[in-house]
């Protein structure tokens, strides 16, 4: 109740503000570099009668009028001119860095979007940073994991958690179209390729909380990706030991038609073979993605986005030995396997989008999409294990081997899981700007139909020291083997069998109002909106389904004082609901509960954005404090990346923390990041007290660093470093989570990439040189997990037959791996 009073008091205060506007100026600042990324002194930067000159570090600053088009001209006695057209808002400080050469003059229309993203608390990531970032799982997600508040302990997975949420709580849009991930994936090494093709990307925006009402119904974050619209023919290709890709840009002669098509292939054998489990294994993944644009005139734009992917995962484990315990009492788990696993994930996705620009102030959009996935998960794996002490005597014939067994047993896992899901979406949106664009109204309505056909058949038989182990929930008295024969029922230790045919119909919509003005000399920007979502679950054997509706009001306020220091303050508050998808409706036994409620979270976010100069180079420090209070929480167990819900809304939870990110030109001409995050999240199930949630990652440090050799600028260096404190080790899905509160070891990983760019000095080469035909040609060498750290993602639980103790055996990820890469762009 207090939270609601606070929210509406805040809204009342904002709506009562008396606003007025005044004419103002804006400031442009940046660094001018040459083609070798060295600063250029004495470059004249002018607009009409105003001018500025770069210093010895290449830095300049100039004041220009706001709210009108400004043409900046960069001139130097030995270099060709550069002309840039831009339009800034009052009191805005815009960073604009350029590279000058002695070749043809350059004309540039600058699209000013940084101010909008800044006031909304959105992190923008350059696509080029992602393409160059060394990572075992390349793509946008690999860079997100360096950001504060974003965590993942699996280098083989594209999944990530944000500020205490799980993998299912993150929205992902491509060209305003929501995309989905497979349902049955259990392990990161099964995932293959992320949906987003990095070579097709233009803009990447990310919000870790407190986002606007126009974004959908999830609890944690929004990743908003925009694909580019090509202007000319281009061809890009990449090849490495992990696979390859080819991307082609096509444009018609009349410029009305354009398309980008990308084909990607991935083979994770190099990474998987570095794990402890020895296998006969060659996982392969392939997808084709294409976007076609048609722009008949200035008012209409039509586009189609299509994607087809096929992931084949054939897995035959052979042996595994995991050493753990302490130096004084080393313990090892030694496993011998028989059997195999055959998984297949096939998805088809198509989306049609129409944009109608009625006039300068009114835009309408229609979006429809279809997503179809067919997934199968078949395995029969028999494992015989020995749990015991390790011989540590150097020189012994059995050094490193298990010499005394504390536990001997076998385990047989079986699954025949099939899922067929078809999603259909239709949505209409509108954007209206009023009163010289001071006000903006956004609205939208969406219909979704989800059809799921799911069969789950899983069972596990455990034998320890020759005795079949009954499940802990079997109520049978009198089992005192081996003294007396057991005459009770023989049942699997785990047995999950269910068939579900269900339909979910959803209606959702939003309306939001944005307003910008001034209070005295302070600029402010305000946004208020509300979302509504109605859904009902129907299907075979479902008769008691309820029609449920949620409302989610949200507000943001941003202030920019007229200070000498360039600072922005932002406060966001709002209700966030997550109506359950199919996976959240299915409990640990595979039974669907159609009346699972939407999880609810109230976000409070307070942030500061500070732009400053250090060594005459631009930097930005963003600090955010947040608190999330959660009700009707649908608790879950986490095994690798598979989430299984209890589907009972029996818990409350909270998450609180502090995120800090410093980014800027640590090296002239490059951008690097340094991130820090503190977070604590706990849940309370049925009033039993607070315990750590599976995503309770207390401390996080991240570094993304770029550099080049001053005497050899063609040689580039890229480093990706992450340190996370250990996550809770999880618990078996059948167990009481309150009795399993151990933590995994800290996660430490560093990936390094070196790239030699042959086309770095193309402007200095004569016409007709063979390298002139390439826009980019580079060779790369990458070292994944350069320090060879052993990182665990979850535990395997093994019973000691003597002490009846269950040991959590870490499931370690990949070791050090080397990779070569070739990149070509025409």
Secondary structure, 3 states (H helix, E strand, C coil): CHHHHHHHHHHHHHHCCCCECCCCEEEEEEEEECCCCCECCCCEEEECCEEEECCCCCEEEEEEECCCEEEEEEEECCEEEEEEEEECCCCCEEECCEECCCCCCEEEECCCCHHHHHHCCCEECCHHHHHHCCCCCCCHHHHHCCCCCEECCCCCCCCCEECCCCHHHEEEEECCEECCCCCCCCCHHHCCCCCCCHHHEEEEEEECCCCCCCCCCCCCEEEEEEECCCCCCEEEEEEECCEEEEEEEEECCCCCEEEEEEEEEEECHHHHCCCCCEEEECCEEEEEEEEEEECCCCCEEEEEEEEEEEEEEEEEEEEEEEEEECCCCEEEEEEEEEEEEEEEEEEEEEEEEEEEEEECCEEEEEEEEEEEEEEEEEEEEEEEEEEEEECCCCCCCCCCCEEEEEEEEEEEEEEEEEEEEEEEEEEEEEEEEECCCCEEEEEEEEEEEEEEEEEEEEEEEEEECCEECCCCCCCCCCCCCCCCCCCCCCCCCEEEEEEEEEEEEEEEEEEEEEEEEEECCEEEEEEEEEEEEEEEEEECCCCCCCCEEEEEEEEEEEEECCCCCEEEEEEEEEEEEECCCHHHHECCCCCECCCCCCEEEEEEEEEEEEEEEECCEEEEEEEEEEEEEEEEECCEEEECCEEEECCCCCEEEEEEEEEEEEEECCCCCCCEEEEEEEEEEEEEECCCCEEECCCCCCEEEEEEEEEEECCEEEEEEEEEEEEECCCECCCCCCCCHHHCCCECCCEEEEEEEEEEECCCCHHHCCCCCHHHHCCEEEEEEEEECCCCCCCEEEEEEEECCCCCCEEEEEEECCCCEEEEEEEEEC
